[in-house]
Every structure is written in C-alpha cells, then in structure tokens.
Amino acid sequence: AFMINGEISKQLDFVQSLGNRDPRILTALAVSEKLFYEKRPDETNLLQAVNFANELQRQIATVLKVEDLSKLREVRIAKTTFLTSLLRTPGGKVILIRHGAQHIADDVRTIPAVNQKIRMMQKPHNVDDPLTSTAIAEAAGTAYMLRFLSGQAKKPIAIKSSENVRAAEVAALVARITSAPVSYDKRLNSINYPNPLTDEEITGILGNASNGALSWKEET
C-alpha cells in the first residue's frame, strides 16, 4: 500500500506507542523483518506464502517463549484461496478481524474461574489487557497473509482499530507488515460489562458451570 509521509508518521507513532507499552510487539516485528529478509518468499506463490506465515508464527512464538506451539492456529490454504477469489471481485472489501486471545491479568487469575471472563470484560481489563504471546504470533502470521492477499488482488489496505489494547496490537502488527495506514475508530470499541457486582453476586446469577456466560436459547 502507498502511504504519504503523514500516514507513515501516524503508523509509526501508532506502532511505537503500543510497543512502548508491550515490548513483545516490537520483538514480533523484528522477528518478522529478519525472517522475511532471510527467506524472501515468492509473494505470488500461495503455498510459499502460507508456509512462510506459519513459520513466522512458530518463530515468534518460540522467541516469546510460548510453551505449547501445537496450540498455534495455522494459516490454511483453503481459506486463503477463498479470500483471494473474493478480493479479486470488483469493488472494495471490508475484512473484519477479531482480536486474539486476551492476556489474563494476575489479579483475575486468583478469582473463581466462573467469574474470570466477566472481570476480563470489565474496566480496566477490557480496555487495557494485551494479547497473549500465542495471539501475537498468530496475528503476525495473519498480517503476512493480508500482505499476500493485497498483492494478489492489487488492492491497498487501510486499517481501523478499536481502542481496546488487544485489538490495537493486532492492528499494529498488520499495519507494519502490510505497510498500511492505521488509525483508531471509537465506534469499534468493545462494550464494557458493568462493574458493581461482587464475585459472589456474579456466581449467584451465572452459576458455577457457566464459564462466565449467560445461558441462552436459540430462537427458531
């Protein structure tokens, strides 16, 4: 993607602000750059692109000391092929990317498991919690595939992110790896769960087997 000087400056500021807060982002980008110049994958070859993205995920996960690499969700050829064909159709496209796994803060780990998800969706955790190291690695692999897709479809990328840190970290990785402009959009911010309930009150409402979610019935 072509960026004017002002967009480049905004992108670098966006990435650096998150890197200052979470140095793992800058580490992941350094690994990405090093591997790219070592491997120099053919960016017109789907199989090479997928293999590179998965190797990139593994290398970042290893550097960030992820204990179980088998939990990395691999980039898949079939899904990439589908997206490529979709993006080659006329007109612009909107790709929605969910943030990766949310890091569980130390003060949340100490409370009953049934309440953890609720606490993670309340302030300050819902706003400030970063990605897990596994999610950072996966985001970098996804970012490289978006770079590949942009080249195949001959369409530039522009990124909008919520202000939730775990989403902004994904956006930062995608922005740098794809050379795309990036900015915040408050309309994308995740809704915060209300804070007044105690852990005991939450358990009373949800029950011990709910895993932090209200029960629901699908309407027919």
Backbone bond lengths (Angstrom), bond angles and torsions (degrees), N, CA, C in turn:
res aa  C-N    CA-C-N  psi(-1)  N-CA   C-N-CA  omega(-1)  CA-C   N-CA-C  phi
1 A - - - 1.454 - - 1.519 108.86 -
2 F 1.340 116.01 142.20 1.452 120.45 179.35 1.511 109.28 -90.54
3 M 1.318 117.35 129.60 1.458 121.40 178.55 1.515 109.57 -123.22
4 I 1.336 116.43 135.84 1.450 119.79 172.53 1.523 108.29 -74.64
5 N 1.330 116.24 167.62 1.464 120.52 -173.39 1.521 112.57 -56.74
6 G 1.342 116.52 -39.37 1.460 119.03 -179.62 1.512 112.04 -63.18
7 E 1.334 117.14 -37.91 1.461 121.11 178.99 1.514 111.05 -68.81
8 I 1.338 116.88 -38.76 1.466 120.49 177.76 1.517 110.26 -60.98
9 S 1.330 115.96 -45.17 1.461 120.54 -179.87 1.521 111.07 -62.22
10 K 1.337 117.22 -42.54 1.469 120.63 179.23 1.522 110.98 -64.98
11 Q 1.343 115.85 -39.82 1.461 119.03 179.82 1.522 110.52 -63.27
12 L 1.337 116.38 -46.77 1.464 120.27 -179.18 1.522 111.08 -62.60
13 D 1.331 117.51 -39.94 1.465 120.78 178.17 1.526 110.58 -64.45
14 F 1.327 116.39 -41.31 1.463 122.26 179.10 1.523 110.04 -59.60
15 V 1.335 115.95 -49.92 1.465 121.22 -177.75 1.525 110.84 -67.17
16 Q 1.330 117.19 -43.97 1.461 120.19 -176.33 1.519 111.60 -65.64
17 S 1.338 117.07 -37.09 1.463 119.34 -179.86 1.524 110.89 -63.13
18 L 1.329 116.43 -38.12 1.466 119.88 177.54 1.521 111.01 -75.13
19 G 1.338 116.86 -35.80 1.461 120.39 177.58 1.512 112.46 -65.64
20 N 1.324 117.25 -35.46 1.465 120.63 176.84 1.525 110.38 -64.98
21 R 1.310 115.15 -34.60 1.467 120.88 -179.17 1.520 111.33 -79.32
22 D 1.333 116.50 -36.63 1.470 122.47 -176.94 1.527 108.21 -138.18
23 P 1.345 117.89 92.80 1.471 121.41 -175.90 1.530 113.98 -58.87
24 R 1.326 117.98 -17.33 1.469 119.94 178.57 1.519 111.69 -61.31
25 I 1.341 117.41 -29.11 1.467 121.08 178.57 1.519 109.96 -63.81
26 L 1.330 117.04 -45.86 1.456 120.56 179.55 1.524 110.70 -68.25
27 T 1.329 116.74 -35.16 1.472 120.17 176.05 1.526 110.34 -61.94
28 A 1.323 117.02 -45.61 1.469 121.22 -179.78 1.526 110.70 -61.59
29 L 1.318 117.04 -40.10 1.467 120.35 179.55 1.525 111.31 -68.50
30 A 1.326 116.98 -35.90 1.466 120.52 177.69 1.528 110.75 -65.93
31 V 1.333 116.75 -42.70 1.467 120.75 176.76 1.530 109.95 -62.53
32 S 1.338 116.81 -41.46 1.466 121.36 -179.85 1.522 111.04 -60.20
33 E 1.320 116.08 -47.03 1.461 119.88 -178.22 1.527 111.34 -65.05
34 K 1.326 116.22 -42.95 1.459 120.65 -179.39 1.529 110.84 -62.49
35 L 1.335 116.90 -46.42 1.457 120.41 -177.73 1.528 111.04 -66.99
36 F 1.326 116.63 -37.37 1.464 120.01 -179.70 1.530 110.98 -62.11
37 Y 1.322 116.15 -43.52 1.465 118.72 -178.65 1.530 112.47 -75.63
38 E 1.333 116.52 -22.97 1.465 119.40 175.03 1.529 111.14 -76.02
39 K 1.318 116.98 -44.32 1.466 121.95 -173.58 1.530 113.15 -90.14
40 R 1.325 116.15 -34.53 1.471 122.04 -175.87 1.533 111.27 42.71
41 P 1.327 116.90 64.69 1.476 120.12 -177.29 1.519 111.76 -64.32
42 D 1.312 115.60 149.00 1.459 121.98 175.26 1.526 107.85 -72.18
43 E 1.323 117.14 110.14 1.458 120.59 -173.53 1.526 112.89 -82.40
44 T 1.327 116.22 13.67 1.464 120.38 170.70 1.528 111.04 -111.40
45 N 1.332 116.90 -0.79 1.462 122.14 -174.76 1.528 109.33 -108.63
46 L 1.330 116.28 114.45 1.463 121.28 -175.60 1.516 112.04 -60.18
47 L 1.318 118.46 -47.70 1.460 121.36 -177.07 1.528 110.54 -62.28
48 Q 1.336 117.62 -43.71 1.455 120.30 178.31 1.527 110.88 -62.40
49 A 1.314 116.66 -40.06 1.466 120.41 -179.15 1.526 110.90 -63.99
50 V 1.327 116.88 -45.06 1.466 120.82 -180.00 1.528 110.76 -64.93
51 N 1.325 116.63 -44.11 1.466 120.13 178.88 1.528 111.02 -62.69
52 F 1.332 116.08 -40.90 1.467 119.45 179.11 1.525 110.59 -64.55
53 A 1.329 117.62 -44.48 1.463 121.28 -179.58 1.526 111.12 -59.25
54 N 1.328 116.83 -42.02 1.465 120.03 179.90 1.518 112.02 -70.89
55 E 1.332 116.80 -37.11 1.468 118.91 175.72 1.524 110.61 -66.22
56 L 1.321 116.26 -38.21 1.461 120.53 177.68 1.522 110.44 -60.81
57 Q 1.333 116.74 -44.99 1.465 120.14 177.51 1.521 111.31 -57.20
58 R 1.334 116.13 -46.10 1.463 119.78 -176.66 1.528 111.38 -65.50
59 Q 1.327 116.83 -41.02 1.464 119.52 -178.45 1.528 111.23 -66.65
60 I 1.316 117.03 -43.09 1.468 119.67 178.48 1.521 110.13 -64.37
61 A 1.327 116.77 -43.85 1.468 120.22 179.22 1.520 111.03 -60.49
62 T 1.329 116.65 -38.52 1.467 120.38 179.26 1.520 110.70 -66.11
63 V 1.329 117.09 -45.68 1.466 121.03 179.99 1.528 110.96 -63.64
64 L 1.329 116.50 -36.56 1.467 120.66 179.63 1.522 113.02 -84.02
65 K 1.347 115.37 5.79 1.467 121.95 174.37 1.533 113.34 63.62
66 V 1.322 115.91 41.15 1.460 120.21 171.36 1.524 107.86 -70.09
67 E 1.323 116.60 128.52 1.462 119.95 -172.06 1.525 113.12 -74.96
68 D 1.316 117.84 -37.52 1.464 120.91 -174.48 1.529 109.71 -120.44
69 L 1.332 116.14 95.64 1.464 120.56 -178.42 1.527 111.98 -69.43
70 S 1.317 117.32 -17.89 1.470 120.06 -179.79 1.525 111.90 -67.60
71 K 1.327 117.47 -16.48 1.460 120.63 -179.91 1.527 112.65 -84.35
72 L 1.329 117.35 -6.03 1.464 119.89 176.41 1.527 109.46 -64.98
73 R 1.317 116.78 132.35 1.465 121.18 177.72 1.526 108.24 -87.37
74 E 1.311 116.20 113.93 1.455 120.69 -172.93 1.532 111.97 -74.89
75 V 1.332 114.44 150.05 1.459 120.95 169.64 1.528 107.09 -70.77
76 R 1.317 117.46 136.30 1.468 121.40 -174.50 1.530 110.99 -116.39
77 I 1.321 114.48 140.86 1.461 120.78 -177.27 1.525 111.29 -61.98
78 A 1.331 117.21 -43.69 1.466 120.36 -175.55 1.524 111.62 -59.97
79 K 1.327 116.75 -44.63 1.461 120.13 -179.11 1.530 110.75 -67.98
80 T 1.333 116.43 -37.96 1.458 119.77 179.13 1.526 110.66 -66.51
81 T 1.315 116.97 -39.58 1.467 121.39 177.42 1.521 110.76 -61.40
82 F 1.329 116.35 -42.83 1.465 120.69 179.09 1.526 110.66 -62.44
83 L 1.334 117.11 -46.13 1.460 120.31 -179.54 1.522 111.37 -64.56
84 T 1.327 116.54 -38.68 1.468 120.06 179.10 1.520 110.69 -60.21
85 S 1.322 116.89 -46.88 1.470 120.34 -179.72 1.526 110.97 -64.87
86 L 1.327 116.65 -35.89 1.463 120.64 179.69 1.524 110.93 -67.42
87 L 1.332 116.39 -43.79 1.455 120.59 -176.79 1.519 113.05 -71.58
88 R 1.326 116.80 -20.61 1.463 119.87 179.27 1.525 112.77 -78.57
89 T 1.336 117.38 -9.84 1.463 119.89 177.29 1.528 108.60 -74.16
90 P 1.344 117.67 157.44 1.472 120.37 -175.05 1.527 112.76 -60.78
91 G 1.327 114.61 150.45 1.458 121.27 174.59 1.513 113.87 91.93
92 G 1.323 115.29 166.16 1.452 120.95 177.29 1.514 111.30 -76.26
93 K 1.315 116.28 162.36 1.464 122.00 -178.67 1.533 109.25 -133.41
94 V 1.317 115.98 148.75 1.465 122.23 173.95 1.519 107.90 -110.51
95 I 1.330 116.81 121.78 1.461 122.28 176.81 1.525 107.80 -108.53
96 L 1.312 116.52 119.26 1.462 121.58 178.79 1.523 108.98 -94.05
97 I 1.323 116.52 125.08 1.458 121.81 179.71 1.522 108.75 -118.80
98 R 1.297 115.59 122.26 1.465 119.59 175.94 1.523 109.11 -75.35
99 H 1.330 115.42 146.21 1.461 118.95 175.78 1.525 110.31 -60.51
100 G 1.331 116.98 159.55 1.461 121.25 177.18 1.519 111.47 -78.93
101 A 1.330 115.52 -173.74 1.465 121.17 -177.75 1.526 111.27 -60.38
102 Q 1.310 115.72 137.38 1.463 123.28 -178.19 1.522 110.38 -85.19
103 H 1.333 116.20 130.71 1.465 121.01 175.74 1.525 109.83 -62.64
104 I 1.320 116.49 136.13 1.467 120.92 178.76 1.521 108.42 -91.92
105 A 1.316 115.79 114.16 1.463 121.02 -178.04 1.520 111.26 -66.07
106 D 1.324 116.33 155.64 1.469 121.49 -176.16 1.522 112.21 -58.18
107 D 1.346 117.02 -39.47 1.464 118.77 -177.40 1.524 111.67 -71.92
108 V 1.334 117.59 -19.48 1.458 121.23 177.07 1.525 110.61 -83.45
109 R 1.319 116.67 -34.35 1.468 120.69 -179.60 1.526 112.51 -61.32
110 T 1.328 116.88 -24.23 1.470 120.47 -174.96 1.522 113.03 -84.32
111 I 1.335 118.34 -8.59 1.467 119.67 -177.96 1.529 109.85 -98.30
112 P 1.339 118.26 164.12 1.466 120.05 -178.60 1.527 112.05 -55.22
113 A 1.320 114.96 143.43 1.464 120.66 -175.55 1.521 112.13 -56.65
114 V 1.337 117.60 -35.30 1.455 120.93 -177.76 1.529 111.72 -62.07
115 N 1.343 116.82 -25.42 1.458 121.21 -177.06 1.532 113.62 -96.71
116 Q 1.328 116.90 -10.69 1.459 118.86 -171.90 1.523 112.85 -62.28
117 K 1.340 117.48 -46.13 1.461 119.98 -178.28 1.520 111.36 -62.03
118 I 1.338 116.69 -37.71 1.457 120.12 177.90 1.519 110.21 -61.81
119 R 1.337 116.86 -48.02 1.463 120.75 -179.55 1.537 110.66 -61.80
120 M 1.324 116.61 -37.09 1.469 119.90 -178.88 1.522 112.52 -68.63
121 M 1.345 116.33 -19.83 1.464 120.41 178.54 1.525 112.36 -98.25
122 Q 1.322 116.37 7.81 1.456 121.64 175.81 1.528 109.38 -105.80
123 K 1.348 115.85 160.67 1.460 119.46 172.21 1.515 108.98 -69.09
124 P 1.327 119.90 145.26 1.461 126.97 1.37 1.532 113.95 -87.38
125 H 1.352 117.26 -8.21 1.470 119.65 -170.42 1.525 112.27 -64.30
126 N 1.322 117.41 -42.26 1.460 119.85 -177.58 1.525 111.73 -61.72
127 V 1.318 116.35 -29.80 1.467 121.34 -178.77 1.520 111.63 -88.91
128 D 1.331 117.50 -42.16 1.466 121.68 -166.05 1.523 116.15 -103.96
129 D 1.326 118.93 -17.50 1.468 119.07 -175.93 1.530 110.90 -66.40
130 P 1.337 117.52 135.71 1.465 121.64 178.74 1.525 111.19 -84.43
131 L 1.323 115.53 -174.91 1.457 122.56 174.12 1.523 110.71 -76.93
132 T 1.318 116.44 159.35 1.467 120.04 166.07 1.529 108.11 -73.34
133 S 1.316 116.89 163.82 1.469 120.37 178.04 1.524 111.09 -64.10
134 T 1.320 117.14 -35.85 1.470 120.57 176.40 1.522 110.56 -60.96
135 A 1.330 116.66 -43.61 1.460 120.69 -179.25 1.527 111.83 -66.65
136 I 1.317 117.56 -34.58 1.469 120.70 176.82 1.528 109.82 -62.20
137 A 1.332 115.79 -45.02 1.468 119.70 178.86 1.519 111.16 -61.76
138 E 1.330 116.93 -43.93 1.463 120.78 -179.81 1.527 111.46 -65.14
139 A 1.333 116.52 -37.22 1.464 120.24 179.67 1.523 111.34 -64.65
140 A 1.330 116.49 -36.73 1.468 120.25 178.62 1.528 110.74 -66.33
141 G 1.337 116.78 -41.16 1.459 120.23 176.71 1.519 111.58 -62.99
142 T 1.327 116.44 -42.35 1.464 121.23 176.96 1.527 110.71 -62.58
143 A 1.323 115.98 -40.97 1.463 120.67 179.73 1.522 111.32 -60.14
144 Y 1.323 116.41 -42.46 1.469 118.29 179.75 1.523 110.64 -64.88
145 M 1.328 118.00 -38.00 1.458 119.79 178.98 1.524 111.38 -67.73
146 L 1.318 118.41 -32.95 1.461 120.30 174.32 1.519 110.85 -66.27
147 R 1.311 116.39 -35.33 1.469 120.74 174.25 1.535 109.55 -60.97
148 F 1.329 115.70 -46.39 1.464 120.91 178.98 1.534 110.62 -61.39
149 L 1.332 116.66 -46.72 1.460 121.31 -178.48 1.522 111.61 -62.86
150 S 1.333 116.77 -39.75 1.463 120.76 178.57 1.522 110.55 -61.05
151 G 1.335 115.93 -41.43 1.460 119.83 178.63 1.513 112.68 -68.19
152 Q 1.328 116.60 -40.42 1.456 120.39 -179.19 1.529 111.61 -67.06
153 A 1.330 115.94 -40.47 1.460 119.86 -178.04 1.525 112.31 -86.24
154 K 1.345 115.69 -9.63 1.472 121.28 -176.87 1.529 111.06 55.59
155 K 1.339 113.85 44.87 1.461 120.57 178.23 1.522 109.22 -129.56
156 P 1.330 117.64 130.41 1.463 120.20 179.38 1.525 111.68 -71.64
157 I 1.318 115.34 163.70 1.460 122.03 -179.13 1.528 109.41 -114.88
158 A 1.320 116.44 140.16 1.463 122.76 168.89 1.521 106.98 -131.68
159 I 1.322 117.38 137.11 1.462 121.77 -170.43 1.527 110.81 -115.87
160 K 1.321 115.47 133.27 1.458 122.71 171.93 1.523 107.87 -118.88
161 S 1.323 116.75 134.62 1.465 120.76 -177.65 1.516 110.75 -129.40
162 S 1.324 115.01 148.80 1.463 119.18 168.60 1.527 108.60 -69.32
163 E 1.327 115.57 171.64 1.465 120.57 178.87 1.523 111.84 -86.97
164 N 1.324 118.42 -3.66 1.465 120.75 175.67 1.515 108.67 -66.08
165 V 1.317 116.87 128.72 1.468 121.01 -171.11 1.521 112.11 -57.84
166 R 1.328 117.59 -40.35 1.468 119.02 -176.72 1.528 111.97 -66.40
167 A 1.319 117.74 -25.73 1.469 121.18 174.34 1.521 110.59 -81.80
168 A 1.331 116.49 -40.76 1.466 120.66 -179.47 1.529 111.64 -64.02
169 E 1.337 116.93 -32.81 1.464 119.45 177.54 1.522 111.22 -65.57
170 V 1.328 117.23 -40.09 1.461 120.60 174.56 1.529 109.60 -60.73
171 A 1.330 116.36 -46.11 1.460 121.38 -178.97 1.525 111.38 -60.29
172 A 1.329 116.94 -39.91 1.464 120.87 179.91 1.519 111.26 -63.46
173 L 1.315 117.00 -43.54 1.464 121.12 179.44 1.531 110.81 -64.68
174 V 1.333 116.04 -44.46 1.466 119.81 179.55 1.529 110.11 -63.97
175 A 1.320 116.80 -41.98 1.463 120.83 -177.27 1.523 111.78 -60.75
176 R 1.323 116.75 -46.64 1.464 119.66 -176.62 1.520 111.52 -71.88
177 I 1.313 117.17 -40.80 1.467 120.16 -176.05 1.535 111.34 -73.50
178 T 1.324 117.28 -29.03 1.459 120.06 179.19 1.527 113.05 -98.71
179 S 1.342 117.20 -5.58 1.472 121.90 -175.46 1.526 111.25 58.45
180 A 1.327 115.51 44.50 1.467 120.84 -176.38 1.526 110.62 -110.35
181 P 1.338 116.98 150.61 1.467 119.93 174.12 1.522 110.35 -69.42
182 V 1.337 116.38 149.58 1.458 121.14 -176.30 1.520 109.49 -143.28
183 S 1.334 116.11 144.83 1.457 120.31 177.47 1.524 109.31 -156.13
184 Y 1.343 114.78 162.77 1.457 120.22 177.61 1.531 110.44 -83.71
185 D 1.331 116.00 150.12 1.454 122.25 173.03 1.528 107.08 -138.24
186 K 1.330 116.87 107.74 1.464 121.49 -175.57 1.522 113.04 -58.87
187 R 1.324 117.07 -23.70 1.471 119.68 -178.99 1.526 111.70 -65.52
188 L 1.325 117.43 -17.09 1.462 121.89 -179.59 1.530 112.66 -91.81
189 N 1.335 118.01 -4.20 1.461 121.16 -176.30 1.524 111.65 -59.44
190 S 1.334 115.15 139.79 1.456 121.24 177.55 1.530 110.27 -70.58
191 I 1.321 116.30 142.24 1.464 120.99 177.86 1.526 109.05 -70.45
192 N 1.327 116.92 135.70 1.462 121.56 177.24 1.522 110.20 -88.73
193 Y 1.330 116.01 133.78 1.463 119.14 173.10 1.535 108.51 -68.75
194 P 1.336 118.29 148.68 1.475 120.12 178.28 1.524 111.39 -65.92
195 N 1.323 115.38 150.74 1.467 121.11 -172.68 1.527 117.24 -96.24
196 P 1.327 121.76 -14.66 1.464 118.60 -165.56 1.521 116.79 -68.75
197 L 1.342 119.51 -21.11 1.461 120.41 -174.87 1.523 111.59 -74.05
198 T 1.321 116.23 141.66 1.465 121.40 174.16 1.526 109.11 -80.72
199 D 1.328 116.78 168.00 1.457 120.87 177.13 1.522 111.12 -58.58
200 E 1.323 116.63 -40.47 1.460 120.66 -179.06 1.532 111.15 -65.14
201 E 1.331 116.34 -39.88 1.462 120.27 179.68 1.531 110.62 -67.29
202 I 1.338 116.64 -38.42 1.467 120.32 178.06 1.522 110.13 -62.91
203 T 1.329 116.36 -45.83 1.460 120.35 179.40 1.521 110.61 -61.32
204 G 1.328 116.90 -38.56 1.451 120.61 179.40 1.517 112.36 -63.46
205 I 1.327 116.58 -34.40 1.461 121.03 -179.88 1.525 111.37 -79.19
206 L 1.321 116.14 -44.24 1.465 120.65 -171.45 1.521 113.46 -90.98
207 G 1.322 116.76 -29.77 1.462 119.75 -173.15 1.515 111.17 85.71
208 N 1.318 117.11 163.90 1.464 121.88 -173.91 1.521 113.50 -77.42
209 A 1.327 117.99 -17.90 1.459 120.31 -174.73 1.525 113.24 -103.83
210 S 1.341 117.44 13.24 1.461 119.82 -171.73 1.519 113.81 -85.73
211 N 1.347 117.82 -16.19 1.469 121.62 -175.64 1.524 111.23 57.05
212 G 1.321 116.46 32.74 1.450 120.55 175.39 1.505 115.41 79.70
213 A 1.317 119.11 17.06 1.465 121.35 -178.64 1.520 110.82 -128.43
214 L 1.296 114.99 143.30 1.469 118.60 175.54 1.514 110.06 -73.99
215 S 1.319 116.25 143.67 1.457 120.05 177.84 1.529 109.49 -69.02
216 W 1.326 117.07 152.60 1.461 120.57 -178.92 1.514 109.61 -149.05
217 K 1.317 115.14 159.03 1.454 121.07 178.01 1.522 108.37 -126.22
218 E 1.323 115.86 128.93 1.451 120.10 179.75 1.527 110.36 -68.61
219 E 1.343 115.87 131.80 1.450 120.06 177.95 1.516 110.29 -82.66
220 T 1.321 117.03 140.68 1.461 120.67 179.36 1.524 110.18 -104.79
